Amino acid sequence: MKKMNYASKAKVYEKRPEGFSPRVEVAATYVKINNRILFLELANGKQEPGAWGVPAGKLEINETPTKGAKRELFEETGIDVPSEHLFQPLGQLYIRKPDIDYIYHIFEVGLDLLPTIHLSNEHVAYEWVSLQEAEKLPLMNGAKEALNFYNAFSSKRPNRVQASMDALEAIDEENLYSESG
């Protein structure tokens, strides 16, 4: 992993700051498997080439944050989570960069099996890393603060059983058979 030195030009807030005027909203997903999180490296031609972040992107008009998270995860990685219910909302951050304010919705998806990754042309590499390893990556502006928020939030949560994609698919199949019979 190559090191890039991006000075953080982003200010990140947990509460909406005074004068905050978001022009867009972004949905980001921390995809977690075996205590490792999926990070993507931005391609050349992107605003911060070589920087790393989790799958994320701007919401489309009238799109909910959960739908946006699901769509962006699929577009950027090829991971098709079968239900929006598997996207655990963790909160939102208010990010102010010199040229834009935006709301950053944070989700977590826990997977049981390592998925096949098909990167979009927006990214050149991916890594499954621990939180400690993620802190050493050259992260996108504001991503370090978002990672800290994620880490603090996830460490406060009680241990919980995460719904597995296999279990949800079995429930969906059962419902399909019961609806048709």
C-alpha positions in Angstrom: 0.0 0.0 0.0 1.5 3.3 -1.0 1.4 6.2 1.3 -0.1 9.5 0.2 0.0 12.6 2.3 -3.4 14.4 2.3 -3.7 17.2 4.7 -7.2 17.1 6.0 -9.1 20.0 4.6 -12.4 18.6 5.9 -14.0 19.6 9.2 -16.2 16.8 10.6 -19.0 17.4 13.1 -21.3 15.0 14.9 -23.9 17.7 15.3 -25.0 20.1 12.6 -22.8 23.2 12.8 -24.2 26.7 12.6 -24.4 27.9 9.0 -24.2 24.4 7.6 -25.8 24.3 4.2 -25.5 20.8 2.6 -25.6 20.6 -1.2 -25.5 16.8 -1.3 -25.8 13.8 1.0 -23.5 10.8 0.9 -24.1 7.2 2.0 -21.1 5.2 3.2 -21.0 1.5 4.1 -18.5 -0.2 6.4 -18.5 -3.8 5.1 -17.3 -6.0 7.9 -16.2 -9.6 7.9 -14.1 -11.3 10.7 -13.3 -7.9 12.2 -11.9 -6.6 8.9 -13.4 -3.7 6.9 -13.4 -3.2 3.2 -11.4 -0.2 2.0 -11.1 1.0 -1.6 -8.3 3.0 -3.3 -9.4 5.9 -5.5 -8.2 5.8 -9.1 -6.4 8.5 -11.0 -8.8 11.1 -12.3 -10.7 11.1 -9.0 -10.5 14.1 -6.6 -8.0 12.3 -4.3 -6.3 9.6 -6.3 -4.4 7.1 -4.2 -6.5 7.8 -1.1 -8.5 5.1 0.6 -12.1 5.0 1.9 -15.1 2.8 2.4 -17.6 2.3 -0.4 -19.6 5.5 -0.6 -21.3 7.9 -2.9 -23.8 10.7 -3.4 -27.5 10.0 -3.0 -29.6 10.4 -6.1 -32.7 12.7 -6.1 -35.4 11.3 -3.8 -33.2 8.3 -2.8 -33.1 7.3 0.9 -29.7 6.9 2.5 -30.2 3.1 2.9 -31.1 2.7 -0.8 -28.1 4.9 -1.7 -25.8 2.8 0.5 -27.0 -0.4 -1.2 -26.7 1.0 -4.7 -23.2 2.5 -4.2 -21.9 -0.7 -2.6 -23.1 -2.7 -5.6 -21.8 -0.1 -8.1 -18.4 0.2 -6.5 -17.7 -3.4 -5.5 -20.3 -5.7 -7.1 -21.4 -6.8 -3.6 -25.2 -7.2 -3.9 -26.7 -7.3 -0.4 -30.1 -8.9 -0.8 -32.0 -6.7 1.6 -31.8 -3.1 2.8 -32.6 -4.5 6.3 -29.0 -5.8 6.5 -27.7 -2.2 6.4 -27.3 -1.1 10.0 -27.6 2.7 10.3 -24.9 4.0 12.6 -25.6 7.7 12.4 -24.5 10.7 10.3 -21.7 13.2 10.3 -21.7 16.7 8.9 -18.7 17.3 6.7 -17.5 20.8 5.7 -14.9 21.0 3.0 -13.7 24.4 1.6 -16.0 24.0 -1.4 -18.9 22.0 -0.1 -21.0 21.0 3.0 -22.5 17.5 2.9 -24.2 15.0 5.2 -22.4 11.7 5.5 -24.7 8.8 6.4 -22.8 5.8 7.9 -24.0 2.2 7.6 -22.5 -1.2 8.6 -23.1 -4.5 6.8 -21.8 -7.7 8.4 -21.0 -10.5 6.1 -20.4 -14.2 6.9 -18.5 -15.1 3.7 -15.8 -13.2 1.9 -17.5 -11.9 -1.3 -16.0 -11.6 -4.8 -15.1 -8.0 -5.4 -15.6 -6.4 -8.9 -14.2 -2.9 -8.6 -15.7 0.0 -10.6 -13.4 2.2 -12.7 -13.5 4.7 -9.8 -11.1 2.4 -7.8 -7.9 0.6 -8.5 -7.5 -1.7 -5.4 -9.2 -3.0 -2.3 -8.1 -4.3 1.0 -9.8 -6.0 3.9 -8.1 -4.4 7.0 -8.5 -4.1 10.7 -9.3 -0.8 12.3 -5.7 -0.4 13.3 -4.5 -1.1 9.8 -7.1 1.3 8.4 -5.6 4.1 10.4 -2.3 3.6 8.6 -3.8 4.0 5.2 -3.6 7.3 3.3 -7.3 8.0 3.9 -9.5 10.5 2.0 -10.1 13.9 3.6 -12.6 13.4 6.5 -12.3 9.6 6.4 -10.1 9.4 9.5 -12.7 11.3 11.5 -15.5 9.1 10.1 -13.4 6.0 11.0 -13.0 7.3 14.5 -16.8 7.9 14.7 -17.4 4.3 13.4 -14.9 2.8 15.9 -16.3 4.7 18.9 -19.9 3.8 17.9 -19.1 0.1 17.2 -17.2 -0.2 20.5 -20.2 1.2 22.5 -22.7 -1.2 21.0 -23.4 -4.4 22.9 -22.4 -7.6 21.2 -25.2 -8.5 18.9 -25.9 -11.3 16.5 -25.7 -10.0 13.0 -28.2 -11.2 10.5 -26.5 -13.3 7.9 -27.2 -13.1 4.2 -27.7 -16.8 4.1 -30.4 -16.6 6.8 -32.1 -13.7 5.1 -32.1 -15.6 1.8 -33.6 -18.6 3.5 -36.4 -16.4 5.0 -37.0 -14.9 1.6 -37.2 -18.3 0.0 -39.6 -19.5 2.7 -41.8 -16.5 2.1 -41.7 -17.0 -1.6 -42.8 -20.6 -1.2 -45.5 -19.7 1.3 -46.8 -16.9 -0.9 -47.1 -19.2 -4.0 -48.6 -22.2 -2.2 
